[in-house]
Amino acid sequence: MAETVFEFGYGNSKLQVSLPAEKIINNVLGKPCPAIVDVPAAVRAALRNPIGTPPLKEVVKPGDKVAVVVSDITRAWVNFDQFLPVLLDELNDAGVPDQNIFIIIAPGAHRLNTQAEFVVLCGEKVCHRVAVYNHDCHKQEELVYTGKTKGGVDCYINKRVAGADKMILTGGIVHHLMAGFGGGRKAILPGISGFKTIQGNHLFCMNKEVGKGLNPNCIAGKLEENEMNEDMIEQAALARPDFLLNAVFTPENKFARFVAGHWYEAWLAGTKMVDEIYGIPITAQADLVVSSAGGFPKDINLYQGVKTIDNAYMAAKPGGVVICCLELPDITEPAEFSDWFKYPTMLEHEMALRANFTIPGFLAYRLLDIARQLSLIIVTRQENAGFISKAGMIPATTVAEALALAKEKLGRDDYTITVMAAAANTVPVLK
């Protein structure tokens, strides 16, 4: 039987994976996409030819007080420092001086960012030009009420931002494990929202019926009937942002496109491009999915690895087998993720999550939920075997060992295979 050899990233090294060619039905890879060569020119073009609004220079008025919402340090890959100077220059040209502009770092429920992280995110020159503030979701006195959504969530956002004459949202658009896509309205919720507002929205990720775990509509790439996304859109509309500037990225994390204009319409156009690059059609789900995150830093710990596992799971038949190659040198980090594996039953985990929803808790539950629906084999370091088993998965130290386990689990020779060498960034779409 002819074999096809694939190269998988594994930490800072590579694994050679040999698979029977005749069994492979899908090879899921991100589509090649040219990177923007002149970033400032591309940003200016987007700001001057926006989607759904007049150009930025016509949206703002001379003397306006302008709030620019920027994601926190967990989104440093957006490379805000490369396009924020152009945005500020455009505002200056419209009659809005630097002293009338401020940046609000939007961490949602994450920790507050440091002054040094402000510089990493925005660039040193930008931090000298305009004031930069943290949003603190826990300080009720710094929040203002904007209304209630149809789902019953009371909406509170940052008072400083709400008090500005104009609000501009920035960010990067990628697939999101719960909200369908990142970017856009997420600058408002969770970005600059109050903690109870964030909790109220995130609970839409849980099934309406207690005891049934997660909401099947809150998944990567899905916007319609995704209750979390729909509530986010309502909350953003209540906040009434005036303009948006978001970036889409190539598989190499270079800028592929900037979308600007209406906070919803421009963002939606960006999501379509993300799907074109990373939403990869598959002909059918396979009995066996063989995958890798793509190496460091995507496989530094299991918390980061959940995205890879979730995408690989979407390509597998119910009751099938998924192999994920994840080195996981810091497998138990962060503690707020690994601590969630203490619950003896899924129901106890679910009830704890409903009582105090956290993203790490959700991701831990999601991982356990996947592991009980199929055989999930993790190729990793030997010392990780204990934690992998505790989390309901099957440890293996080599790909050969994992393939032998998979064949044993499948119990037959006529199985099909899907290969996902960059599963952290590619979302399989069943056609």
C-alpha positions as CSV (number, residue, x, y, z in Angstrom):
1,M,0.0,0.0,0.0
2,A,1.4,3.4,-1.1
3,E,2.2,5.8,1.8
4,T,2.0,9.6,1.8
5,V,4.4,11.4,4.2
6,F,3.2,14.6,5.9
7,E,5.3,16.9,8.1
8,F,3.7,18.0,11.3
9,G,4.9,20.8,13.6
10,Y,5.5,19.5,17.1
11,G,6.9,22.1,19.6
12,N,9.9,23.5,17.9
13,S,10.6,20.4,15.9
14,K,8.9,18.4,13.1
15,L,7.3,14.9,12.9
16,Q,7.3,12.9,9.8
17,V,3.9,11.2,9.6
18,S,3.4,8.3,7.0
19,L,-0.2,7.4,6.2
20,P,-1.8,5.0,3.6
21,A,-2.6,7.2,0.6
22,E,-5.7,5.2,-0.5
23,K,-7.4,5.9,2.9
24,I,-7.0,9.7,2.8
25,I,-10.2,11.5,1.8
26,N,-9.3,15.1,3.0
27,N,-6.1,17.1,3.4
28,V,-7.2,20.2,5.3
29,L,-4.8,23.1,4.8
30,G,-5.3,26.9,4.9
31,K,-5.6,28.5,1.5
32,P,-2.5,30.5,0.3
33,C,-3.2,34.2,0.6
34,P,-1.0,37.1,-0.4
35,A,0.2,39.4,2.3
36,I,-0.3,43.2,2.2
37,V,3.0,44.8,1.1
38,D,2.2,48.4,2.0
39,V,0.3,48.3,5.3
40,P,-0.1,52.1,5.9
41,A,-1.5,52.5,2.3
42,A,-3.9,49.6,2.8
43,V,-5.2,51.1,6.1
44,R,-5.7,54.5,4.6
45,A,-7.6,52.9,1.6
46,A,-9.9,51.1,4.0
47,L,-10.5,54.2,6.1
48,R,-11.3,56.3,3.0
49,N,-13.4,53.6,1.2
50,P,-15.3,52.0,4.1
51,I,-18.2,49.5,4.0
52,G,-21.6,50.9,5.1
53,T,-20.5,54.3,6.3
54,P,-19.0,57.5,4.9
55,P,-15.2,57.8,5.0
56,L,-13.8,58.2,8.6
57,K,-13.0,61.9,7.9
58,E,-16.7,62.5,7.4
59,V,-17.8,60.4,10.4
60,V,-15.8,62.5,12.9
61,K,-16.1,66.3,13.3
62,P,-13.3,68.7,14.2
63,G,-12.9,68.9,17.9
64,D,-14.6,65.5,18.6
65,K,-13.5,63.5,21.6
66,V,-12.7,60.1,20.1
67,A,-12.4,56.7,21.9
68,V,-10.4,54.0,20.2
69,V,-11.0,50.5,21.6
70,V,-8.0,48.1,21.4
71,S,-7.9,44.5,22.4
72,D,-5.7,43.3,25.3
73,I,-2.3,41.6,25.4
74,T,-3.8,38.2,24.6
75,R,-4.5,39.6,21.1
76,A,-1.0,41.0,20.6
77,W,-0.9,39.0,17.3
78,V,-3.2,41.6,15.8
79,N,-0.2,43.9,15.6
80,F,-2.1,47.1,16.4
81,D,1.2,49.1,16.5
82,Q,1.4,48.7,12.7
83,F,-2.0,50.4,12.0
84,L,-2.9,52.6,14.9
85,P,-0.5,55.4,13.8
86,V,-2.3,55.6,10.5
87,L,-5.7,55.7,12.2
88,L,-4.5,58.6,14.5
89,D,-3.1,60.5,11.5
90,E,-6.4,60.2,9.6
91,L,-8.2,61.5,12.7
92,N,-5.7,64.4,12.9
93,D,-6.4,65.2,9.2
94,A,-10.1,65.4,10.0
95,G,-9.5,68.0,12.7
96,V,-9.3,65.7,15.7
97,P,-6.0,66.4,17.5
98,D,-4.1,63.7,19.6
99,Q,-5.2,65.4,22.9
100,N,-8.8,64.7,21.9
101,I,-8.2,61.0,21.3
102,F,-7.8,58.2,23.9
103,I,-7.3,54.5,23.6
104,I,-9.1,52.1,25.9
105,I,-7.5,48.6,26.4
106,A,-10.4,46.1,26.3
107,P,-9.5,43.0,28.3
108,G,-13.1,41.8,29.0
109,A,-12.8,39.7,32.1
110,H,-9.0,39.1,31.6
111,R,-6.6,40.8,34.0
112,L,-5.7,44.4,33.5
113,N,-2.7,45.1,31.2
114,T,0.5,46.8,32.4
115,Q,2.0,50.0,31.1
116,A,4.7,47.9,29.4
117,E,2.0,45.9,27.7
118,F,0.3,49.1,26.5
119,V,3.6,49.8,24.6
120,V,3.7,46.2,23.2
121,L,0.2,46.5,21.9
122,C,0.0,50.1,20.7
123,G,3.7,51.0,20.0
124,E,5.8,53.4,21.9
125,K,5.0,56.4,19.7
126,V,1.3,55.9,19.9
127,C,1.5,55.7,23.7
128,H,3.3,59.1,23.7
129,R,0.8,60.6,21.3
130,V,-2.5,59.7,23.1
131,A,-3.7,58.7,26.6
132,V,-4.1,54.9,27.1
133,Y,-6.4,53.5,29.8
134,N,-7.4,50.0,31.0
135,H,-11.0,49.0,31.2
136,D,-11.9,47.3,34.4
137,C,-15.0,45.1,34.2
138,H,-15.2,44.8,38.0
139,K,-15.5,48.6,38.8
140,Q,-19.3,49.3,38.7
141,E,-18.7,53.0,39.2
142,E,-16.8,53.1,35.8
143,L,-19.7,51.5,33.9
144,V,-22.8,52.9,32.4
145,Y,-26.1,51.1,31.6
146,T,-27.1,50.9,27.9
147,G,-30.1,48.6,28.0
148,K,-31.3,45.0,28.1
149,T,-31.1,42.4,25.4
150,K,-33.9,40.1,24.2
151,G,-32.1,37.3,26.1
152,G,-32.4,39.2,29.3
153,V,-28.8,40.5,29.8
154,D,-28.4,43.9,31.4
155,C,-25.8,45.7,29.4
156,Y,-23.1,47.8,31.0
157,I,-20.1,49.3,29.2
158,N,-17.2,51.5,30.0
159,K,-18.4,55.0,31.0
160,R,-15.4,56.8,29.6
161,V,-15.9,55.3,26.2
162,A,-19.7,55.9,26.3
163,G,-19.0,59.5,27.1
164,A,-16.9,60.1,24.0
165,D,-18.3,61.9,20.9
166,K,-17.2,59.0,18.7
167,M,-16.3,55.4,19.3
168,I,-14.0,53.4,17.0
169,L,-13.6,49.7,17.4
170,T,-10.4,47.9,16.3
171,G,-9.4,44.2,16.3
172,G,-8.6,41.1,14.4
173,I,-11.0,38.6,12.8
174,V,-10.4,34.9,13.3
175,H,-12.7,31.9,13.9
176,H,-13.8,31.8,17.5
177,L,-14.6,28.6,19.4
178,M,-17.9,29.9,20.9
179,A,-18.8,33.2,19.2
180,G,-18.3,31.9,15.6
181,F,-15.8,34.6,14.8
182,G,-13.7,37.1,16.8
183,G,-13.4,40.8,16.1
184,G,-16.2,43.3,15.4
185,R,-18.7,43.3,18.2
186,K,-16.3,41.5,20.6
187,A,-14.6,44.9,21.2
188,I,-17.8,45.8,23.1
189,L,-18.7,42.5,24.6
190,P,-16.6,41.2,26.4
191,G,-14.1,44.0,25.6
192,I,-15.4,47.0,27.5
193,S,-18.4,45.4,29.3
194,G,-19.1,44.8,32.9
195,F,-18.4,41.5,34.5
196,K,-22.0,40.5,35.1
197,T,-22.8,41.5,31.5
198,I,-20.0,39.3,30.2
199,Q,-21.2,36.4,32.4
200,G,-24.8,36.8,31.2
201,N,-23.6,36.6,27.6
202,H,-21.2,33.7,28.0
203,L,-23.9,31.6,29.6
204,F,-25.6,31.3,26.2
205,C,-22.8,28.8,25.5
206,M,-24.5,26.4,27.9
207,N,-27.4,24.3,26.8
208,K,-30.8,25.7,27.7
209,E,-31.6,22.5,29.5
210,V,-29.6,21.9,32.7
211,G,-27.8,18.6,32.5
212,K,-27.3,18.7,28.8
213,G,-23.9,20.5,28.8
214,L,-23.0,22.9,26.1
215,N,-25.0,24.8,23.4
216,P,-24.4,23.1,20.1
217,N,-25.0,26.4,18.2
218,C,-22.0,28.1,19.9
219,I,-19.2,26.8,17.7
220,A,-16.5,28.1,15.4
221,G,-17.7,29.6,12.1
222,K,-21.4,29.7,13.0
223,L,-23.1,33.0,13.3
224,E,-26.8,32.3,12.5
225,E,-28.7,30.9,15.5
226,N,-25.6,31.2,17.6
227,E,-27.2,32.8,20.7
228,M,-23.9,34.1,22.1
229,N,-23.2,35.9,18.8
230,E,-26.8,37.2,18.5
231,D,-26.6,38.6,22.1
232,M,-23.2,40.2,21.3
233,I,-24.7,41.9,18.3
234,E,-27.6,43.3,20.3
235,Q,-25.2,44.6,22.9
236,A,-22.9,46.3,20.3
237,A,-26.0,48.0,18.8
238,L,-26.9,49.3,22.2
239,A,-23.4,50.8,22.6
240,R,-23.7,52.5,19.2
241,P,-20.1,52.4,17.9
242,D,-19.4,54.9,15.1
243,F,-16.7,53.2,13.1
244,L,-14.7,49.9,12.9
245,L,-11.2,49.0,11.7
246,N,-10.5,45.2,11.7
247,A,-7.7,43.1,10.2
248,V,-7.8,39.7,8.5
249,F,-4.6,37.6,8.4
250,T,-2.8,35.2,6.2
251,P,-1.9,31.7,7.5
252,E,1.6,33.2,8.3
253,N,-0.1,35.9,10.4
254,K,0.6,38.7,8.0
255,F,-2.0,41.3,7.1
256,A,-4.3,40.0,4.3
257,R,-7.0,42.7,4.4
258,F,-8.3,45.6,6.4
259,V,-12.0,46.1,6.6
260,A,-13.4,49.5,7.9
261,G,-16.7,51.2,8.2
262,H,-20.0,50.1,9.8
263,W,-19.3,48.1,13.0
264,Y,-21.4,45.2,11.7
265,E,-21.3,45.3,7.9
266,A,-17.6,45.8,7.6
267,W,-16.9,43.1,10.2
268,L,-19.2,40.6,8.4
269,A,-17.3,41.2,5.2
270,G,-14.1,40.3,7.1
271,T,-15.6,37.1,8.4
272,K,-16.4,36.0,4.9
273,M,-12.7,36.4,4.0
274,V,-11.7,34.5,7.1
275,D,-13.9,31.6,6.0
276,E,-12.4,31.8,2.5
277,I,-8.9,31.3,3.9
278,Y,-9.5,29.1,6.9
279,G,-12.9,27.5,6.4
280,I,-11.8,24.4,4.4
281,P,-14.5,22.3,2.6
282,I,-14.4,18.6,3.3
283,T,-16.2,15.9,1.3
284,A,-17.1,13.8,4.3
285,Q,-16.2,13.2,8.0
286,A,-13.5,10.6,8.4
287,D,-13.2,7.6,10.7
288,L,-9.8,8.8,11.7
289,V,-8.4,12.4,11.8
290,V,-4.7,12.8,12.2
291,S,-3.8,16.3,13.2
292,S,-1.3,18.8,14.6
293,A,-1.6,22.3,16.0
294,G,1.4,23.3,13.8
295,G,4.0,23.4,16.6
296,F,5.0,26.1,19.1
297,P,3.4,28.2,20.5
298,K,0.1,26.7,19.5
299,D,0.9,23.5,21.4
300,I,2.7,25.0,24.4
301,N,-0.1,23.8,26.7
302,L,-3.4,22.0,26.6
303,Y,-5.4,25.3,27.1
304,Q,-4.0,26.4,23.7
305,G,-4.4,23.0,22.3
306,V,-8.2,22.8,22.7
307,K,-8.7,24.8,19.5
308,T,-6.7,22.2,17.6
309,I,-8.7,19.4,19.2
310,D,-12.0,21.1,18.5
311,N,-11.3,21.7,14.8
312,A,-10.1,18.1,14.4
313,Y,-13.2,16.8,16.2
314,M,-15.4,18.6,13.6
315,A,-13.8,16.5,10.8
316,A,-14.4,13.2,12.5
317,K,-17.3,10.8,12.3
318,P,-19.3,10.4,15.5
319,G,-17.6,7.6,17.5
320,G,-14.5,7.9,15.4
321,V,-10.8,8.5,16.4
322,V,-8.8,11.7,16.5
323,I,-5.1,11.8,16.9
324,C,-3.6,15.2,17.9
325,C,0.2,15.8,18.0
326,L,0.8,18.3,20.8
327,E,4.1,18.6,22.6
328,L,2.6,20.4,25.7
329,P,5.7,21.4,27.6
330,D,3.5,23.4,30.0
331,I,0.6,21.0,30.0
332,T,-1.0,22.2,33.3
333,E,-0.7,26.0,32.6
334,P,-2.7,28.1,33.3
335,A,-3.9,26.8,36.6
336,E,-7.3,28.3,36.1
337,F,-7.7,25.8,33.3
338,S,-6.2,22.7,34.8
339,D,-8.0,23.1,38.1
340,W,-11.4,22.5,36.3
341,F,-10.5,18.8,35.8
342,K,-11.1,18.2,39.5
343,Y,-14.8,17.4,39.2
344,P,-15.6,13.7,39.4
345,T,-18.6,13.9,36.9
346,M,-19.5,16.0,33.9
347,L,-22.7,17.1,35.6
348,E,-20.8,18.5,38.6
349,H,-18.5,20.4,36.2
350,E,-21.5,21.7,34.3
351,M,-23.2,23.0,37.4
352,A,-20.0,24.7,38.6
353,L,-19.7,26.3,35.2
354,R,-23.2,27.6,35.2
355,A,-22.7,29.0,38.7
356,N,-19.4,30.8,37.8
357,F,-18.8,30.8,34.0
358,T,-15.2,31.2,32.9
359,I,-13.5,30.6,29.5
360,P,-11.0,28.2,31.0
361,G,-13.8,26.3,32.6
362,F,-15.7,26.2,29.3
363,L,-12.7,24.9,27.4
364,A,-12.0,22.2,30.0
365,Y,-15.6,21.1,29.7
366,R,-15.5,21.2,25.9
367,L,-12.4,19.0,26.0
368,L,-14.0,16.4,28.3
369,D,-17.1,16.5,26.2
370,I,-15.2,15.7,23.0
371,A,-13.2,12.9,24.7
372,R,-16.4,11.1,25.7
373,Q,-17.9,11.3,22.1
374,L,-14.9,9.7,20.4
375,S,-11.4,8.2,21.0
376,L,-9.1,11.2,21.5
377,I,-5.4,10.2,21.3
378,I,-2.7,12.8,22.2
379,V,0.8,12.3,20.9
380,T,2.9,14.1,23.6
381,R,5.7,13.9,26.0
382,Q,5.9,10.8,28.2
383,E,5.6,12.9,31.4
384,N,2.2,14.3,30.3
385,A,0.5,10.8,30.2
386,G,-1.0,11.1,33.7
387,F,-2.7,14.5,33.1
388,I,-3.9,13.4,29.6
389,S,-5.5,10.3,31.1
390,K,-7.1,12.4,33.9
391,A,-8.6,14.6,31.2
392,G,-10.3,11.6,29.6
393,M,-7.9,11.3,26.7
394,I,-5.5,8.5,25.6
395,P,-1.7,9.3,25.7
396,A,0.8,8.2,23.2
397,T,4.5,9.1,22.8
398,T,4.9,8.4,19.1
399,V,2.7,8.7,16.0
400,A,3.3,5.0,15.3
401,E,1.9,4.1,18.7
402,A,-1.1,6.4,18.2
403,L,-1.9,4.9,14.8
404,A,-1.8,1.4,16.3
405,L,-4.2,2.5,19.1
406,A,-6.4,4.1,16.5
407,K,-6.6,1.0,14.4
408,E,-7.4,-1.1,17.5
409,K,-10.2,1.4,18.4
410,L,-11.7,1.3,14.9
411,G,-11.6,-2.5,14.8
412,R,-11.4,-2.7,11.0
413,D,-9.0,-2.0,8.0
414,D,-11.4,-0.1,5.7
415,Y,-11.3,3.2,7.6
416,T,-11.0,6.7,6.1
417,I,-8.5,9.4,7.1
418,T,-8.5,13.2,7.1
419,V,-5.2,15.0,7.6
420,M,-5.0,18.4,9.4
421,A,-1.4,19.5,9.7
422,A,-2.4,23.1,10.8
423,A,-5.6,22.2,12.8
424,A,-5.2,25.2,15.1
425,N,-6.1,27.6,12.3
426,T,-8.2,25.6,9.9
427,V,-11.9,24.9,10.4
428,P,-13.4,21.9,8.4
429,V,-16.7,22.7,6.7
430,L,-18.7,19.7,5.6
431,K,-20.1,20.3,2.1
